[in-house]
Amino acid sequence: MNYYSKKIILMTTDIAMVWVSIYFAYFSRMSGHVPPEFTAQRIFFSVSTTLFCLGVMYYFKLYNRIWQYASVPETLAIMKAVIFCCGASYLMTYFFLHEAIPLSIMIQSVETMMLLIGGVRFMWKYKHYYDFKRKTNAQKVLIIGAGDCGSIIAKELQANRMSNMNPVGFIDDDTTKHKYQIHGVPVLGARDNIIHTVSKLNVEHIIIAMPSASSNAISEIIEICKKTKAKLKIIPILSDVIEGKVAIQQIRDVEVEDLLGRECVNVDLEGIANYVERKIVLVTGAGGSIGSELCRQISSFHPSTLLLLGHGENSIYTIEMELRTKFPHIRLESIIADVQDRDRIEQIFKEYRPQVIFHAAAHKHVPLMEQNPAEAIKNNVFGTRNVAECADLYGAQRFVLISTDKAVNPTSVMGTTKRIAEMIIQSLSRSSSTVFAAVRFGNVLGSRGSVIPRFKEQIKNGGPVTVTHPEMTRYFMTIQEAVQLVIQAGAFAEGGEVFVLDMGAPVKIVDLASDLIRLSGFEPEVDIKIAYSGIRPGEKLYEELLTNEEGLSSTIHNRIFIGKAQEVDWSQLQVDMSRLSLILDQDKSDIHRYLSYIVPSFNSLVMEEQSQASKEINPEWVFAGV
């Protein structure tokens, strides 16, 4: 039915309910026989109440409600409307007929009208509810959390015709809620009852509705749910619940990030604002995963100008359009440039005079850099030197290098080049007015080239999911928390530090793969196989966060630590880099040998010379014949 047809039906029904209610009140009060002298009063009372009722119901917009979603506010509106119209009609009857309606008739009329007018509307609501309940193909859902959020979700699932889910139970650790019902859905027990309930009721989906719970608590719940075959979903963050945004459309699948059990990062807004707000900020590699997230978060601290520097025009265009939409007040400058081009970088510094630099431009893919060591050196070493020297030359206030845990006792070309990049900013820091610092962290979930997108694609294709080694472990962070801590670490920098981010316990890659398979609704090794491909060139089983010489000291932030700055001779490092630039076109083994000379802790597992243990590493040998 259209809007007007429904409105006419409701108005006609209300008129009938008014007359029935008043007649029943007189009939009941007069013991089944209404004396003739009450006829005029009854008719006048009925007519006036009808007119007042239609007017008041219209005023309270009770003909504009969608009654299948009705709840407490609609009930209160009906009660107010009935009391008001009956009271007004009572006074009008007394004014015109000069006789009072018996109080018992008045009260009974109000009660019956509330019951009938409200009953008709709520029959409409529950007809919709039971129409849904009769669906034979509805998927069974178990809701974890019987609080306000869980109640909203259950109600949404029951009322939304587009949803093909039927809530069959709640799980909540609050024992005072056990054996009670919410919207007709029973609370079946605490978290230790999840597995039994899923099996007993053939639950197909579990929705975690605990937006105010800590990340550790959510992680523990997920660990239990992973032992079932039900597909996991989770509701949005608490602020969305408070703002009333929780709906079926906002429920998302549980992601691997939810398994890390990380608490929210607390950011010192004042400290960050002091060095970013109203400053000209340059982000290199602004189109990459880390660089683009840096741009998003820096924009919220109101820089005067944000320079987006990148080599790929498409990625820079994408982040520029996003920022212009979200932060229209920020002045943005998109710069297409290669950090390897010293003249171009110097031109940019001369024109824009950036005050704060976040250097995220780098080649980071370990196996690819093993195959292309010269390109890793050009970008990660000489590119960093170009940007860092220009920062020093043009008086930048602060320079933050995005580094990696692979720079610690590196076994790869990529890790070694990032360690040299750290050495560059540490050596420059000794004589420069610019505050240089590096921030070192592990793998970033969801970043380009990371294992998660690859695993998801393999699962989508039916497997197998390939893991390099059953004992391979890595530290993981989400992009958002890594970048927040990078920006925060920049506020702590005094010069030459290597900041290390607390990433919690390392995670086995095979466990990560198994979790992702389960979260996709499959059983590892049953539905989706896990295959081992072997350790790739440059990789090691376990990553480290600090060298033995760096030690560790804390900062005022509980997630950021400082590795002791190591003394690096800038003049010697310049000589080493000059020699390094001369052998880029030589054999890979020569490049490996000289990298291990610059970074003695470099232990390349793929060096051809590994079998030639007697051959001594000598820089003069490397340049023989150059």
Secondary structure, DSSP 8 states (H G I E B T S, - for coil): --HHHHHHHHHHHHHHHHHHHHHHHHHHHTTT---GGGHHHHHHHHHHHHHHHHHHHHHTTTTS--GGG--HHHHHHHHHHHHHHHHHHHHHHHHHHS----HHHHHHHHHHHHHHHHHHHHHHHHHHHHHHHT-SS-EEEEEE--SHHHHHHHHHHHH-TT--EEEEEEE-S-GGGTT-EETTEEB---GGGHHHHHHHHT--EEEE--TTS-HHHHHHHHHHHTTSSSEEEE---HHHHHTT---GGG-EE--GGGGG--------HHHHHHHHTTSEEEEETTTSHHHHHHHHHHHTT--SEEEEEES-HHHHHHHHHHHHHH-TTSEEEEEE--TT-HHHHHHHHHHH--SEEEE------HHHHHH-HHHHIIIIIIHHHHHHHHHHHTT-SEEEEEEEGGGSS--SHHHHHHHHHHHHHHHHHTT-SSEEEEEEE-EEET-TT-HHHHHHHHHHTT--EEES-TT-EE-EEEHHHHHHHHHHHHHH--SSEEEEE---S-EEHHHHHHHHHHHTT--BTTTB-EEE----TT--SS--S--TTT--EE-SSTTEEEE------HHHHHHHHHHHHHTTTS-HHHHHHHHHHHSTT---TT-GGGG-TTS---HHHHTTT-
